[in-house]
Structure formats: structure tokens, C-alpha cells
Amino acid sequence: ICQVAQEQKVDGVWPGWGHASENPKLPNTLDKLGIKFIGPNGPVMSVLGDKIAANILAQTANVPSIPWSGSYGGPDDGPLQAELNEQGTIPEEIFEKATCRTVEEAVEAAERIGYENGIMIKASEGGGGKGIRFVDNEQDLRNAYIQVSNEVVGSPIFLMQLCKNARHLEVQIVGDQYGNAVALNGRDCSTQRRFQKIFEEGPPVIAPRETFREMEKAAQRLTQSIGYQGAGTVEYLFNADTGKFFFLELNPRLQVEHPVTEGITEVNMPATQLQVAMGIPLYNIPQIRRLYGKEDIYGTDKIDFLEEEYTPIKSHVIAARITAENPDEGFKPTSGSIERIKFQSTSDCWGYFSVGANGGIHEFADSQFGHLFAKGATREQARKALVLALKEIEVRGEIRTTVEYLVQLLETKEFKENTIDTSWLDGIIRKKSVSVEKPPHLVVSSAAILRAYQHVKSQSEEVKEAFRKGQVSTSGIPGINSFDLEIAYKDVKYPFHVDRLSNDVYRLTLNGNSFDAQITVTAEGALLANFGGETHRIFGMDEPLGLRLSVDGVTILMPTIFDPSELRTDVTGKVVRYLQDNGAEVEVGKPYVEVEAMKMIMPIKATESGKITHNLSPGTVISAGDLLATLQLRDPSKVKKIVAFDGKLDLAMQSYNFDSKVSLTNILNGYPADPDATVAAAIQSANDVQSAADLIINTVNEFIRVETLFDGKLKDDVVRKLAKDNIDNLDIVIQVNQAHMQIKRRSSLNVSLLRQIETLNDRFGQGSV
């Protein structure tokens, strides 16, 4: 970054909110080059960006802190205290007192804090849900310490008591070079999983205005005391029952959810950062003056930000992070290509995505690839706008997304009534109390329709490929239109027989019961299938572990049936470590390996019990579906068996009603139908003798057109010539041969039609023919 900045002779560098924005090496190096860093200086960033140092500073400034590994060792064995030294950092001996450099030091600190409320193990250089674990006993602490140290390598680690029933509230802070600090309201980021935010909203209405004002002032005092410049976020834990708040950390950068603040204050955050870096005092920035109700927004009179109040907030914004995660598997990260993202911003909801069509998310990336911001006059209006926007999103590709799940979360009673806390979503995930499901038989039928369509497409392509190679066999054509397929779902297998009734109508039969589905393919490749009296949008993609099916926007994974003795990964990444030795016993539902995926260390649990044999070594790069280990099953008889479905689908068994003339064409094209009944209906629908005669003549002529091609010739020669003449559209060759193969039914159709000639005089009057 510094090299490019120097080569291009830039005046300043704006770091955004990635890793570089929190790395003190960047402002320090730019300062030596005489280039302005648009943010705090290196020493201040270092001390505030480090969670350990920031907590010590907060304690020194009498900002409330919860018990942690730095709550002891200070004056009278109380909280650690420190002033910044000449280098602008915390004295190293005080910093080390709050740090747990070994597992044993962590165990000792945990005993002083107590396990009663639970303990958070945190890497001071972590963030975004990385380098943080919850434990409530010593054994878990010892394992989690290793996970955290592997996740944020080289980072100091500290312990903090879990604050139960807490809300995660933030104050948006901006400081200038003249010692001013303004608080631009804040955000409520309590909806989290694995300590990473899902929804952010503002203003944080859960806190009374006077309480939140105290949080703002504490944030202002803290940043002013160390000469903080630029945008930052002071984070608190807030207990709604007691009204108490505790300092959590200060992020010395702009955050990805800053448009929430922009939406409620109408202050452009990057523009404010730039003006502060230019040396403009905060009280001279027009948007801030407008927020504080100043008539002359271009004035230069000072504003006392600690004493004066900004104008009341009159709107609400709720943001949703769009991530490549699988909500069915506890929000496990997923990676892969993205074919298409469909979203249109509106006046009520603005959004952006960092991945375009035909892009992708690799296994080393962060899982977030989009962000939506919905605005309304009230929280409820903003919530409804976000629900509508999420329902309009379509993401197609190899990744899984949380979009459907987010809609369900927004519709929960707890979210509507704003009674959540930071543990709410993790509790829902653990209990699986919120799920996005479709009726099982709708899922099975949709999967069968998709597989039937795919079969016709692939079988047709095989036949055409043979024609391209000069082969003349037509033996594969009957299998295009009549075939068996099997769908497995939730340990039940469904054996279907499929018959094509026309180009776009399929009859699916299961246990003697049939229903018809008419299929239309959209421009995007999805299927619109009309069956059971309803139309459903179906899309599917094969993955190493099975079929990922989307029905009306809801995603369902239909796993391939694997050997129960095989332990496979469902994520892409690399093996960190196995948790049992080769030959050791593993228990069903217990972790047996840790893998790294998208910057997260996560355990994978055993699906059966038995003796484990490792198939890979630590550090091996893995893809979804790879075999990690095998099991010598403890009790093979207890393994779940797949049973065949022997009932009737809970679905309307409706037949497709073809127009009689369409049925005639279908029979001519080689599709199944009753010739006599079809002819009787077609003649009955004729309005006069001329239309009846035309119907008969056109049908007979079409029969003759096809059969003349084969008359007196070898079939192989006919096929070879047809393929040569229609090399750019070999579907014609399949259609002609498909019709010819059904000559018996088509002949019956013609005989039945010719017999109808004798009835035309009676039907339309003597002498009509």
C-alpha cells in the first residue's frame, strides 16, 4: 500500500475497514513518507486497537469494565491502571499482567474470575467473530485456548467474564486534531452468531436516551484523553434489566455497518473522515452542524459536543449482513463460485455486494459478501422493509447463504418486540427453533421433477453426441421419454417412474399414484413447475455431498447416501488437527477434527461411534466431500437404515388437461395418449366440416411426411442423412425418430381419423363432405 501511495504521489490513504485499517504499521510507515493516513496515528491505533490495552485505558478513565484478566494486579490487587508513555503505548510490564501467554496462565486467571457466568477467551488482535470462544469449565478452556491461538496466530490472549443478558451497543465516535470528539449516536448489534454480527440497527432504542447519552460521553472522554483523530467505534455491553453498561472495546476505524449511522444522522462518514484529515474542525463540517441544529451550516462558531445535544433522531435503520454460510449447519462458512446475484435497491432499502456475476468466494475469504440497509420512520417500518428486500434477493451458485433464515429471524416475536440479547441467536441455532422448511413431499416431488428434467436433457445430449460422431443407433431415444429415478430424503427413498406426455409435461408415478407436471425453463435456468394445483420455482445444484435444491427460494440439502463408516467434510479449507489419536474411540455427536475454513477454526462432529482412522494429516487442504477419517463402527446394527416409501404423497394427484388438437400433435410426435379418445374429442371440437377436414388432412399429411423419410430405405441411412442435414439442430433427428418408433400408435390415430369421415355428414349435415 505504501509503495503504491509513494509511486502515485498521493496526498492521503483512506484504509476502509479491512485488516490494514487496524494495523499501526500502515500509519507509521505513511507518516515517515510524508503521506497522510486518514485515521488515528500509529501509537493511538496500537493502544486502542489492542483490546487488552484499551481495557486498561478504560479502567484508568473510570469507564465501567466487567471482570477480566486485567481486573487484578493493579493498586491493592485491583484493576490495572496505566497512563500512556512517551511512545504513546501502555508500559509493557502492566500489559503483560493482563495477558495470558500460556494455557496455565489462562487457567489461573479463570479461577480468579470464576466460571459461574462463563468466560470468554479472546485474542486481542481478533475481531469479526475470529479469535473468541466461550467456555464454562477448565477442560473446555484448555481446548479453546489452542483454537484461539491457532485462529489469530501470535496475538496476545486475555480472559473476560461473560456478561449475561447483555446487548451489544456501539457509539460512533469521530475525533479531530483540535481535541474535539463528537458522538454520532450509535448502533445496536446484539443479533450475533459466534460473536459475529448479523443485524445492526440504529438508533439503539433499547437503552433510555439519558443512559445512552452517558455512554456517548464516556466514549468522548476516552477518545479525547488520548488525542484520538478520525472515526472509531466504542463498544459496550448493556444490561437492559439493570441499566448498567460495561466497556467492551474500541475499534480504531470505520466499520462495515457505518451506513446505519449515515441513515439516521445524515452525516456521510467517509466524507467526515476526509475533512478531519484535511484539518477541518468537527464544528465546521456542514453535515455535523446540521445534525446539531445550527441554522448556518457553513458557520465557524464552536460546538461543545460534550454539553450540547444533537437534534432528535427521527428514523430507524436495520442492516442485514449477507454471508456465505449454511444456517442449517450452525452457520458454517461455505465457499465456491457465484453464478448470479439478483437484487434491486429501492427507496426503502439500499444494498451492495462485493461479488459480481460469475465471481466467487474462496476458502480464505471472509464469509460476508453483501450488506442491506433498510430505513423507515420507525423500527417496525424498517423491519418490514428489510423483510421485503430479503425476499427479493436471489443468489445462485455453489455457496449457501443465510438470506431465507434472516427473514425468519426478523419475523420472530423476540426480534419484533426487541427482547433479544447477544446469546439469543446462538440459542436459536443450538435448539434449531427457527428453521426454513418446505413440506417433505413437496421437496421430494420438486427434486423428482428436477431430476426428470435433468435426465431428459442429459440423455438427449448423449444421443446427439452419438449422431455428431457419425453413429446411427437410436436405441437411446426411448429412454429419454420413459425412465425410472429414485429420490432419497430424510432416510426414506422414493422410487418414481416418469413418462413424458409432451415436450414440457411429465407424468410422475409413485406406488401406482400419478401426477403431471408442466415445466417451463426461465432465462436464468430455473424451472417453473406447475403440479398439484400450484406453480413452484425449482433450482438445483449437485455438490460433493448431495443435491442442493431450491424450492420457492428455500434451500434444502438432500445428501447423497454415504457409507456410515466414512467421516467426510462439508466445508472447504484445511485440516488443523485431529482430536483423537489413530485407533481411539470417538462418540457420535462429538468433535473428532478441527478444520480452518474462511479464517475460522471449527470442529466437525462424528456421525457415528467407533474407532477412528485418520485419512489425512494436519495442514492438508480439503474440499467439501473429502474423506477425513474412517470408523470401525462400534455397533453396525444401530446404523440408520434407508426405507422405501410405500404410501401416497401428500399432494394433489392432478392430470394435465391437454387441448384435443394439442393431444393429436403429441401423438404424432411419438408421445403416449389414447388415439381413439383423442380423435373423438378433436372432431367434436371442430366448428364446421371444413375445420374437421383440415384437421384430418393435416394430421395424415404429417404422418406421411415422417414415414416417407423411411419408406423403402434402410433406417441407418435415414438417420445418417437426417443427422448430416440437421447438424446444427439435432433435436429434429430425435423428434423424427421418436415419432417413427411409435408408428403403431400413430397408425391407429390415422385409422381412427379416417373412420370419422363417415360421421361428418351426420354431424354437419347431408352433403357436407
N, C-alpha and C positions, 0 to 999 in steps of 0.2 A: 504493500500500500504506500509506504513512504517513498519507495523508489519511483513508482508511477507519479506520485504527487510532485516529486522533485523534477522528474523529466518533463512533466507538463506545466511546470512553473505555476502551480495553483496557489491561491491565497489561503485556502482552508480545506479541511477534510471533515465531512459530515459522516459519522460512523453508523447511522441507523441503529439497529438493536440486535445485531449479531454478536458473535463472540468477541470480535475486535473492539466493539464499543465498551467492553468492560476490561480490556487489557491495558494496564498502565504503560506498557512498553510503547504503545502507539502514541499517546500524547507526549510522552517523554522524548521519543525519537523525533517527532514532528517539531517539538519545541527547539531541539538542537539545530534543526534545519531552517528555523525561522518561519515555519508554516503553522497557521492557527488550527488547533483542534477544537471542533465545535462541541464542547462539553467540558467537564471538570478537568483540572490539571492532574498530572500523573500521581503525585503524592496523595491528594484528596481522593482520587478514584481508588487508589490502592487501599487506603484505610477504610473507606466506606463500602467499597465493593467487596471487601472481605467481611464475611458475616461475623467472624469472631471479633475483629477489631471494631466493627460497627456496634455490636452489642456492648462492648466495654465502653465505647464513647457514649452510648445511650445511657448506660448506668451512671457514668460520670456526670451527665447532664440531667440526672434525676428523671429520666423518662422511664416509666414502669416497665420492668422486664420480668418474664417468668423464670422459675428456677432452671439453671443450666450449669454446664461445667465451668462457667466463669462466675457463678454466684458465690464462690468460696475462694479463699486465698488472698482477699484484699484486707483492708484495715479491720482488725478484730475478727479475722477469718470471715469477713462479709464479702459483698460483691467487689470484684476487681475494679480499680479506678485507674485512669491514665489520662494524661494530657499529651498532646502531640509534641514530639521532639522537633529539633531544628530541621530534620529531614521530612517533617510532616507525617511521621508514622508513629505507631504505638511502640513503646520500648519492648524489645524482644523478650525480656525475661517475664514481663506481665502477659504478653501474648501467649507464651508457651504455657503459662499456668492454666489457661482456659482450653488448651489444646490436648486432645487425646492421641498421642503418637503411636500407641500400641493398643492391642486388644485388652491387655491387663489394665492400662490406664483408663480405658473406657469402662471396664467392669467396676473399677474403683469409683469413678465419677457417678456411675449409675446407682451404686449403693448409697451415695450421699444424696442424690436427687430422689431416689425411691421409684419403684416400679408401679406404684398404686395407680397412677393415672396413665401410665405408659410413657415411653421415652422415644424421642426422635433422634436418630443418628444422622448427622448432616455433614456433608463436605462443604467447607467454607467457599470453595470455588464452584460449587454445583449450582443448579438452577434449572427451571423448566421441568421439574419432576425428576431430575437426574441427581444422583448422589444424596439420596434421602431415603430412610427406611424407618418404619415403626416397629418397636419391639416391646414386650412386656415381661420378659424373663431373660436370664443370663445366657442360656443356650442360644436363643434366637439372636441375642445381641452379638455373640461371638461370630455367628454366620453372617449377620447383616453388616458387621464391620468390614468383613472381607469383600462383600458385594459393593459397598460404598467406595472402598479404597480402589477397587478394580474399575468402577464406573467413572470416577474422576481421579485419574492417576496423579499422585504427587500432591494432592490437595490436603491441607490440614483438616482434621476432623474434630467435631465437637458434639456434645450431647445437650439436649434440651427436653424439658418435661412437656408432654403433650398437653395442650390447653383444650380441654373437652368442651363441647357445645359452643365452639368458637366460630365466629365469622371472620373471614379474611377481608379486611378493609384496607384500602390504599389511599394515600394523599398524593396528588400530583403536585410536585414542587418545582419551582424554577428560581434559581438564584442568579444575580448579576455581579459584575466586578466591583460594584459600589457598596456591597454588603446588604443589599435588599434581597428578600426572599418572599415570593408570592405563592400561596396555596390555591390552585385552580380546582377546588372541590376534590372529588375522588371517585373511587370505584369500589364496588362490592364484587369480589372474585371468589365467593365461597363455594361455588359449584366446581369441584375438583375431583379428579381420579388420579391416584398415585401422586398426589400433591402437585398435579399439573392442572391448570385452569381449563375449563370447558366453556363456561359462560362468564362474561364480565358485564357489569351493568353500572349505571350511574344516573343520578346521584345515589349514594348508599343510604337508602331510606330507612334501613333497619336501625340505624343509630339516630337518637334525637339530635336535632340541629346543634344544641348547646354542647353536647358531648363530642360530636364530630368537629365542632369548632375548636375544642381543646386539643383534639388530635391534630388538626391543621396547625395550631400554634406551636405544639410540641415539635412538629416536623420543621416548621420555620426556624425555631430557636436552634434545633440541632444543626441544620444546614448553615445557618448564619454563623454559628460558633466556630466553624472550620473554614469559612470563606468559600462555600460551595458555589460554583458557577455552572449554569446550564440546567437542563431538565433532569429530574430524578423522581423516584417514587419511594416514599416512605411507607412501609407495610406494617400493619398492626393485626393482632388477633383481638377480636372484640367479643365479649360475652353479653349477649342481649338480655339475659336474665339479671345479671348484676350491674350492667352498665359499665364494667371495667374494661380497660384496654391495655395491651402489652405490646411493646416494640418487638417487631419480628426481624426486619432487615431494611436496608436502603439500597435500592438499585440505582447506581450512578449513571443512568442512561434513559433514553426514551423507551417505552415498552410497546410491544406489538399492538396492545389494545388501546393506544392513545386516542384513536378516533372516538372512543366513548366520551372522553373529556372534551374533545373538539365539538362533539354533537351537543353537549349540554351547556358549554360555556361560550361556544362560537369563537374560541381562540385557536388559531392554527398553530399547532405545536412545533413542527419543523421551522416555520417562519419565525416563531418566537425564539427558538434556539439560535437561528441565524442572526437575528437582530441583537440578541445578547452578546454573541460572539463579535459583532461589529462594534460593541462598546456602547450601545444604546441602553440607557437605564430602563428598568422594567416599567416605571411610571410614565415613560414617554412612548410606550408601544400602544398604538391606537386601539387594538382589539382588547388589550387589558384595561385601558381607560374606559372603554365602552362597557366592559363587564362590571366595572366599579361605578357605573352610572355617571361618568363625567360628561357634561354637555359638550365640552370642547375635546374631542377625542385626539386632536393633534396638539393639545396643550403640553406644557412642560412643568406644571406645578406638581410637587411631590405628593405621593400617596403613602400613608403609613399602613403598610399591609398587615401589621400585627394588630392594629386597633380598628381600622376601617373595615366595613363589611362590603362584600360584593353584592350585586343585585340578586334577588332570589332566583333559583333555578326553576324554569317553567316547562321543562320537558324531561323525558326519560329515554335512555338508550340502553338496549340489551344487545350484546355481541355474542356470537357463537363461533368457536373455532372449528374449522372443517379439517379433520385429521384422517390419515390413512391408517385406521385402526379397526380392529374387529370387535364390536361391542358384545358379540355372542361369546367371546373368549376373554372376557375381562379387559377389553380394550388393548389387546395385544397389537403391537405395530405390525403393519404389513407393507410390502414393497412390491414394485413391479411397474409395468407400463400403464399409461392412461391414454385411452383412445379419444375420449371426448368429455368435455365439461360443458354442461348447458346451464347457464344462469344469466338472468337479465336484471340489472339493478332497477329499482323503482324509486319514487319519491319517498316511500316509507322505509326502504331497505337498500343500503349500498353494500356492495361486496367486491372482493378481489380474490384472484387466485394466482399462485406463483408457478403454476404448471399449465402449459398450454396443451392443445390437442396433439396427440402423438408424442407427448412427453412421458415423464415417469418419475417415480420416487425410488431412489436406490436405498440399499440397506444401511448406508452410513448417514443418511439424512435425518433431519428432524421430521416427525410424523405430520406436522401441520403444513397444509398446502393451500389453505384458504381461510377467509375471515368474513363474516357477515355482521352488519351493524344496522339494527332496526330501531327506528325512532318513533315516538308517539308523545302525545300530551301527558299521558300517564303511563305508569309501569304496565298496566293491563293492555293498553293500546300498543305499546312497544312489543309486548309478549305476543299478541295476536299477529302483528306484522311479521315478526320473526318466524312464527309457525308457518304462515302462508309462504314466505320466501323459501324456507327449507323444503317445503313440499314441492316447490318448482325446480329444485336442483336435480340434475341428473349427471352422475359421474359414472363413466363406463370404462372398464379396464381390469387389470389384474389385481388391483388393490381392493381392500374393503374400506368402507367409510362409515362414519357414525351418524350420517345425516338422518336416517329414519329414526334412530334411537333418540336423537336430540329432540325431535318432535314429540316423542312420548314423554320425555323428561319435562318439557315445557308445559305439558298438559296435566302433570301430576298435581294433586291437591296441595302438596307441600310447597312446590315452586310457586303456584298461583297465590298461595297465602303468605309466601315469603317466610316460612318457618324452618328453612334448611340451615345446616351448618357445614363445616368443611368435611365432615365424615359422612354426610348424607349420601352422596353418590357412591362412595366406596361400599357403603352398607347395601345400597340397592344392587350393586354389581355382585356382591357376595351372596345375597339372598335370591338374586335373579327375579326380583319383584316387579321389574319393568322389562318387558320384552316386546319385540315387534314380530308378531307371528301371523301366519295365514292358516286357515283350516287345513289339516293334513291332507284331506282328499283333494282339495283344490291344488295344493302343492304337487301331489302325485300326478294328477291329471295334467297340470301345466308342464311338468317335467316330461311326461309321456308325449305330449304334443310337440314339445321342443325336440325331443329325441326322434320322433317320427319325421319331422321336417328335416332334421339334420341327416337322417338315414336316406331320405329321397334325394337330397342334394348330393350326398357323397356317393351313393350308388349310381346316380345319373352320371356323375363326373367319371366314375370308373368305366362305365360303358363308353362314354365319349372319348376317353383317353385310349381305349382299345381301338376305336374307329380311327383315331388320329395315327395310330401305329400301323394302320392297314389291316387290322384284324376284322373279321366279318361275323364273329359269333354274336348272337342276340340272346344268349341264354341268361344274361344278367337282367334283361328288361322286366320279366315278371316279378322279380324281387324288388323292383322299385315300387310296385303298387300293392303288394301283399306280403306282409312280413310280421315277425314276432319281435317284441322287445320287452325288456324287464326293467322295472324301476324299483330301487331299494330305498326305503326311508324309515328311519326310526325302528330299525331291526325287523322290518316287515318288507317282503318282496312282492311286487305286483306284476304278474305276467300278462301283458297285453298282446292282443292280435290287432294289427292295423290293416285296413283296406282303404285305398284311395278311391273316392267316388267321383272325383274330378280333379282338375289341376290344383285346386285350392281347398277341397273338402276332404277330410279324413274321418273314417269311422273307426273308433277305438272300442274294442270288445274285451271285457274282463269278466271272467266267470259267467259267461253267457249273457251279460248285460252290456248294451252298446250305447254310445253317444257319439254324435257327429260334431266336428269342429271345423269351422271355416277359418282359414288362415290368410291374413294379409301381411306382407312384409313392408315395414316402414323404410323410409330413406336411410335411417340410421342403422338398419339391420335388426331392429326389434320385431317381434311377432305380435300382431293384434289378432287374438284368437277369440272367436265367438262360439261359446259352447255353454251348455247348461243354462241357457237363457240370459247369459251375461257376456260382456266383452272384457277380456283381460289383456294387459300388456306383458309380454313374456320376453325375457332375455336371459341367456345363459353363457357361461364360460367354463371350459374344463380347466381344472387346476390339478396339481400333482396329488392332492388329497381327495379329489372328487369334483362334482359339478357345483358351481356357484350359480344358483338360479335367482333371477329377479322377477317377482310377480307383482305387478302394480306398484313398483317402487320399493317393495320389501325384499330384502336379500335373505336367501336361505341356502345354507351349505348342505349338500347331500353327499356325505362322504362315500368314497369307494370303500368296499368291504375289504379290510386288510386282515392278515393273519394276526390274531390277538397276541402272539408271542413277539411281534415286531413293534418296537417303540420308535415312532417317526416324529420328525419336527414339522410343525405347521407354520414356522417362520423362517425367513432368510436372514443369515447373519454368520456368526461363528461360534464354535464351542469354547466356553470359558473353562469349565471344569465339570467333571463327574462328581456326584456327591456320595457315591458308594464305590468301594473297591470292586474290581472284577471278581465275580463269583459271590458277591454279597447279596443278601436278601433285600428286595425293595417291596414296599407296600403300595397297593392300589391307592391312587389319590395323593401320594406323597411325591415331592420333587426327587428326581434322580439325576438331573443335569441342569447346569446354568448355561444359558446362551446369551450372546450380546446381539441385539437387534435394534438398529436405529438409535444408537447411543444409550440403550437401556440394557441393564443386566436383568434377566428374568429366568425364573425356574420353569422347567417343563415337568409335568407330573406323570407318573406311571399310570397306564390304563388297566394294568392287571398286576397281580402279585407274583413274585418268583425270584429266581436267581438271575442276576444281570450279567451280561457280557457286553463290554464296550465295543462298538464298531469303529469309532473314530478316536482321534487324540485331541487334547486341548489345542486350540488355535486353528482347527480345521474350519474352512469356510463351508457353510451349508446352505442348501436351498430347501424351500418348502417341499415336504415329501421324502426327504433323505432319511435313510435308516440310521438312527443314532445308537441303538442297542437292541439286543435280543434277550428274551426271557425264557428260562426254563420254568414253565408255568407250575405254580405250587399245586393247583388243583384244576386240571384241564376240564373236568366235568362241570365246573361252575361258570365257565365262559359262556357269555350270552350267545344263543343260537338265533339265526335268522329264520323266521317262519313265513310261510306263504299265506297271502291274504285269500280268504275263502268266502268273503261276504260280498256286499254290494256297496259301491261307492256312494257316499252321501252327496249326491249330485243329481241334477235333473237329467234323466236319460232321454234327451230330445234328439229327434232325427231332423236333418236339414231338408227343407221342402224346396226342391228344385222346380223351376218353371218347366212345363212339359216339353217345350221346344228345346230348352237347355238340356233336359234329360236325353232327348234324341241325339243331340250333338255329343254328349258324354258317351253314349253307347257307340256311336260312330268312331269315337276316339279310343275305344277299347276299354272304357270303364264299365264296371258292373251295374246293371239295372235290369228290371223286368221289361223285355221288349213289348209284349202284348199290352200290359198296363200303360206303358209309356205312350204307345201309338194311340190307344183309345183316348187317353187324356189329350193328346196333341190334336187329334182330329176334332174332338169335342170343343176345343178352344178356337177352332177356325171359324171366322165370321161368315165366310161365303165359300162357294165352290172354288173360286179362283185361288184363294189363300190356301185351301186344303190341297188343291192340285199342285201349287207351288211347293208346299211342304213335302209332298210325296216325291215330286220330280227332283228337288234339290237334295233330298236325302239319298235317293237312288243314285244320282249323279256323283255324290261324294263317295258312296260305296264303290262305284265303278272306277272313279279316279284313282283310289288307292289300289284296288285289285288289279287294274290294268297294268300297274307297275310290275306286278309279279307274274302276270299271265304268260305262261309258256316260257318262263325264264328260270334259271337257277337262282335260288334265294341269295346265295353268296354273291352272285354277280350284281343282283339288285342292290344289296346292301353296300357293296363296294362303290357302285356308281352314285348312289344317294350320298354316301359319305364324301365323295370327291366333289359333287355338285353343291354340297351344303357344308363345306369345311368350316365356314365362319359361323354356322348356326346348326350344330349337330343335334340340337333338341328336335329338329324336324325329322331327322333319321330315326330317333327314338319314337317319336309320335307315330310315324308311318308304320313302323314295325309293330308297335304296341297295338295299333288298330288291326293290322293284318293277322296278328296272333289270335285275335278274338273274332275270326271270320264266322264261326258258327253262330255266335250271338248276333253279330251284325247281319248275317243272312236271315236269321229269324226276324229281325227288325224289318227287313225289306219285305219278306213274305207277308208279315202282318200288315204292313202299309199297303201292299198291292191288294190284299183282301178287302181293305177299306174302300177301294174304288167302287165295289159293287154296292156299297151303302150310301154313296154320295147322292144318287138320285132321290132316294127315300129321305135323306137328311135335308137336302137343299131344294127338292122339287124335281118332278119328272123332266127329263131332257136337259138337265143341268150339265151333265158330263159331255 
